[in-house]
């Protein structure tokens, strides 16, 4: 294991003012989103949309890495250069989603376990050769009646740790993503309790598997009430509860935390990140972003894949949203800048 390379790449991904663009939507998800803007989902349409995003001028000032899908890491930009090589030349690290999705967890009705450990070593080896330098694995934890169960928390944490150990062996920085879902009517205190439980179990399993923590990034949910909860926290409370939870339940060796947006609006995801970085609280890790929809939503609405004007509008939307999140990295964002 090249720990020096892992630490260098992990630190680069959470460098000042920069965060990660999650563009690893599955073919099914991307097809749904393209249909909403009137575009038939073909391999070429998906390539064209993503290549247009990646070519946004100045994106490297706010985007340190891009999480790709298996299809995308094998595709080229419009000029024929491979997408991983193009990103690398821009100073943006290519990454790749390596889990194969969340499946029903046997013996735990309504809960899921993320799969993909079979042949993971071989896939990571191939992705490294294709240019990837970091990977992502997402586990989903649902809050509900009697959920999550200890079984669900344990098996997902064990899988995250095994994935992290295997990917590091192959020279890839693992992003560990244990997402406590926003679905449900639970309050913020319940979200905090479950998130703390899950994080503790994840680090316990990582210790058992020998994961090198300075070469890992954490991609957690923020501490937010369930979507159906009648009591929703304001921006300051979300920020305070999230930082409190992480301070107690994330090892100091972790170089950075790259939050998921988890169904938040673009503005909410930016505002919450800004509030956390604006707090006068010292902590050992960088607080950054790894947003998908919260970076891409406006860009997709602007894109129809049929004209340069639409392409330019899409790039402008991504540029603006990325800039706003870049400012939130240092607590320098404000709503006035959105106008």
N, C-alpha and C positions, 0 to 999 in steps of 0.2 A: 504494500500500500504506500503510495507516494503522498504522505501526509502534508508535505510542504505545498504541493500543487493543489490539494483539496482545500487547504486553508486559504491559499492565494485566491482561488476562484470563488470560494464562499464569500470572502471579504469583498471581492470585486462586485459581486452581485448586490451587495448592500452598501456600495460606495455612496458618498455624499450626494444627495439630490437625485438619486437614481433608484429605480425599482424594476419589477419584472412584468412583462406583458404576457398574459396567459392566452395563447392562441392554439390551444390543444383540444378544441372541440371535436368530438367524434363526428364521423360522416353524417350520422343521423341528426345530431344536434345542429351541425352546420347547414344541413339540407333544410331543416325547419326555418332557420334564421334567414337563409337566402330566399326562401319562398315568400317570406314576409315583405321583401323588397322587390318581388316579382321576377326573381332570377331562378332559372332552372338549375338545380344542383348537379353539376358534373365535376369531374376531377379538374377540368380546366377552369371552371368558374370558381371553384374553391381556391385553386392556385392563384388565379388572377386577383381575387379579393385580398388574400393574405400578402401576396407579393406587393400589391399596391400599398398596404399598410406598412410593410417593412421598409419601403422606399421613402417614407416620410422624412423630409429634410430636417436635420437636426435632432432626430429622434434619440440618437445616442446620448444626448445630454440628460435625458430623463429616463431612458430605458437601458438597463444594464444587461438584460437577458430576455429571451423569448422562449416560452415553452411551446414546442411544436407537437404535432400529431405525427403518427408513423407515416402517413401519406405525404405530409408536408416536408419532412426532413429528406425525402427522396426526390423532391421537385426542384425546379430551377426558377430563377428570376426571369424577367422578360428577355434579358440579354443572353440567357443560356447559362449564367453562372449558378452553381448550386446555392440553394438558400442558406445552408449552414456556412458555406464559404463567404457569401455576401455579408451575412450578419457579423461573422468574425472580423472581416475587413473593416467593418464600421465600428469595431470595438464593443460589439454586443455578443454576449455568450449565447450560443444555441443550447437549448435544453430539449427534453423529450419526456412525454408522459409514458410510463412503463407499466402501470397497472392495467388490468384487462376488465376493470369494472366491478361494481358492487353487486353481489349475488345474494339470494336469500340464505340466511344463516340457519342451518339445520338445528332444530330444537329450540329456536328463538323466533317465534312468529312475529313478523313485522320488522325484524332487524336484519341487517345485512353485514356481510364480510367481503372485503375487497380481495379479489383474486389476481393472480399473475406471477406467482413465485416460480411456477414451472418454467424451466428454460430461461429464467431471468438473467443468469450469468452470461449465457450466450447472446441474448439480446442486447445486454449492456455492452458487451465487447463489440458487437456490430455497430451500435449507436456511437460509441467512442470513435470508431474508425470513420464514421460518416460525419464527424465533427462535433457531436454533442459533448458538453462539458458538465452538464448537471441534469438531474432527472427529478421526476415528481411522482408521488404515489398518494392517492387520496382515500382516506377512510371516512365513512359517514356514520355518525352517531345520532340516533333519533331520541328525543325526549318525549315520553308519553306515559300512559298507565303502565307501571312496572318496568319502564324502559328508561335508560338502557339497563340491560342485565350485566352482571359480572362476566358472563360468557362473552357477550358482544364486545365489551371493553377489552377483555384479555386477548381474544383472538385477533382483533384488529391491531392492537398494540404490538403483539408478537409479530404479525405480518409486516408492520411498518419497520420494526427493528431488523428483521431478516432482510427486507428489501434494502435498508440503509447499509447494512454490512456488505451485502453483495455488490451494490453499486459503488461503494467506496473501494472495494477490492479491484474494480475495473476502472478506477480513476475518475469517477463521476460524483459530484457533490449531490447528496440526496436532499431533496426538499421533503420534509415529513409533514403531511397534511392530515391531522385528525380533526375533521370538521363536525362540530356539534351544530346540527341543523337549526335554522330559524323556524321551521315548520312547527306549529303547535300553539298552545295557549299558556305555556309556562312563563314565569316571570324572570327577571334578570338574575335574581338570587339563585334560582334553580339552574339557570344557564351557567352561572359562575361555579356552582357546586359540581356540576357534571363536568365542566371543562377542567377544573382542577383535578378531579378524579382521573380523567382520561390522560392528562399530561403526566401525572405521577406514574401511571402505569406504563406509558410510552417510554419514559426515561429509565424505568426499572428494566424493561425489556431490552433497551439499547445497551444498558450496562452489561446485561447477561450476554448479549451478542457481540460485545467488544466494539461497538460503534465509536468512531473517533469524533467526539462532539464538536471540536473546533472546526471540523470540516462538514458541518451539517447546518441547514437552515430550517426553521420551523415556520409552517404556514397554518396558523390557527384562525379560528373564528374570533370575532370580538364578542364581548359580553353584552348581549342584546336580548331583550325579551322576545318570546315567540311572536310570530306575525299576528296571531289571533288574540294575544294578551291585551286586555283593555288598558293596561298601564304600560306605556312606552317611555323608556328613559330618554332624557334629553342628551345632547351631545357631550356635555361635560361629565354627566354620570356614566355614560358609556365609556368614555376615555378613562375616567378614574377607576372604575371597576375592572376594566381590561388590564390596565397597568398594575393594579393591585394583585390581580390573579397571576399575571405573568411573573411579577417580582417574587412571588412565593413558590411558583411551580415550574419555573424554567431555569435550568442550570446556567451559571454565569459563563461557562465555556462556549455556549452557542454564540456565534458572531452576529447573527441577525435574525429578526422576526419579520416575515413578509406576509402581511395579513391578506386573507381572502376577503372578497367583498360579500360573498354569501347571500346574494339577492338584495343587497342594499342598492339604493339609487346611486347614480354617479356622485351627486353632491354629498349625500350622507357618507359615502365611503371616504371621500376627500376630507370632509369636515371632521369626522372621527379621528382620522390619522393625524390631521393637523392639531387637534386638541391634545392628543397624546404627546406629540413632539413639542407642544407649547408649554407643557407642564414643567414646573421646576423640580423635576424628580431625576435623580441620577440612577442610571441602570447600566449594566455592562454590555448590552446588545443594542444594535441599530434597530430602529422601528421603521419598516419600509412597507412596500406593497407588492402584491402579486395578483393583479386584477385582470379579470377577463371582460365580462360585460361592463363593468364600471369604467373600463378604458375604451371599449369598442362600441358600445351601444349607439352613440351618436354617429360614429364613423360608419357603421353599417347602414343606418337610416339614410345617410348621404350618398351611399354607393348603389349604383345599379349596374355597374360593369359595362356600360354601353357608350360612355363618352369620357373624354379627358376632363371635362368640367366636373363630372360626378366623381371621378377619381381624385381630382384636386380638392374637392369639398370634403371627401372622406379623409384624406390626409390631414387637412386643416383641422378637422374635428378631433382626430387622434392627437395631433400636435398640441391642441389646446388642453385636452383632458390630461395628457401626460405632463404638461407644464404645471397644471394646477396641483397634481399629485407630487411633482418634484418640489414645489414650494411647501407642500404639507410636510415633507420630510424634515424641514427645519422650523415648522410652526409659523411660516411666513405667508400662508394662504389666508385670504379673506373672501367673503361673498362678493364684495365690490369688484374683485378681479374677474368674476364670472360674467360681468356685464360688458 
